């Protein structure tokens, strides 16, 4: 039984590492995502960020489209600089540049309701980002 528990623990920890090491997947240290689609052209992931929840310091690959399925109030940090704004439901945006870990970027839901966010990452751009 102990061996089975150890094997399961290793598999779960490897699965998290594999997701984090894929340059085309968006990875948040504090929030699990749901992989909706992956093919040779793109990756589609969905994240739900609860009120008061922070994603943790993370990077972004280039060539990402975001869609706020359900918007809300965000606070975005780069190091000690923070900006709070509201992203309406249905908002769509594009970022063609990468955000590196050394930029100390993270975002948090500073509103009263959950935020539902979809990231679409184009593979040709992200494959060269790591």
N, C-alpha and C positions, 0 to 999 in steps of 0.2 A: 504494500500500500504506500509506503514512503517513497519507493521508486516511482510509482505512478504520479504521485503529487509532485515530485521533483521534475519529472518529464513534462507534465502539464505546465508547471511554472516556467520552465525553460522555453516551451513553445509559445506561451503568451508573451514572454519578454522578447523573444526573437521576432514575433509578429509586430510588436510595437517598434522595434528597431528597424525592421524592414520598411515599415511605412515611413519612418522618419528619414531613412537614408535614400528614399526614392526622390530624385530631384524634381519630379513632376507632381508630387503630391503636396498639398498644403498641409502643414503639420503645426498644431498648437499644443504646447506641452500640457496645458490644463484642460483642454476640451477635446473629447474624441469626436471624430467626424465620421460621416457615412459615405462610403464610396458608391456613387450612383451609376457611374459608367466609366470605363477605360477602354480605349482602343489605340490604334497606332497613331492617331491624330490628336487626341485630347484626353483629359481627365476631368470628371465632374464629381465634386464633393459637396456635401451639405453639412452645415454646422448649426447647432442651436446654442445660443449664448444666453444664459439666464441672467436676470437682474443681479448686479453686484459681481458677476463672474468676469474674470480677466483671462485672456487667452494665454498669457505668458510670453516671454520674449521669444520671437520667432523671425524667420526670414520669409520672403516671398520670391518665387521664381518669376522671371519676366513673362510677358504675354499672358496676363490673367484678366478675365472678365468676372466681375462680381454682380450678383443679383440679390437684392434684399427682398426675399419672399415676404418677410414681415420685418419692417424697419423698426427703428428706435433710436434712443440717445446713446451715442458712442463718446468715449474719451479715448483719443489716440495719443500715445506717447512715443517720442524719440528721445531717449536719454531722459533728461530732466524737463524737457519741453512737453507740455500737454495741451491738447486742443479738444474742446467738447463741441459736438455738432449733432444734428438730427438727420438721420437717413430715412426718408419716407419709404413706405411699402412700395415695391415695384421699381425702386431706383436701380439703375444699371450703370456700371462704370468700367473703365478699362485702364489697366496699368501695363505699359510696355517695358518698364524698367524693373530690375530686381531690387529687393530690399535685403541687405546682408545682415547677418546676426550682430556684427559689430556696431550696427546703428541703434541697437538696444530698443527695437520697436516692439510695442505691444498695444493692444486695444482692449477696452473693457466696456461692458454694458452698464452704463451709469443711469439708465432709465428704470422704469417700474415694470416693464413687460419684457418677455423674452424676445430675442432677435433671431430670425431665421435667415441664414445666409448661404448662398450657393456660390462656389468658385468653379470656374471653367478655365483650365490651364491648357494652353496649346503646347503640344509636345515639341514641335520644332524649336521653339524658343527656350524651353526649360532644359532640354537635353544638354545644352552647352553652358548651363548656369552653374554647375558644380565642378 
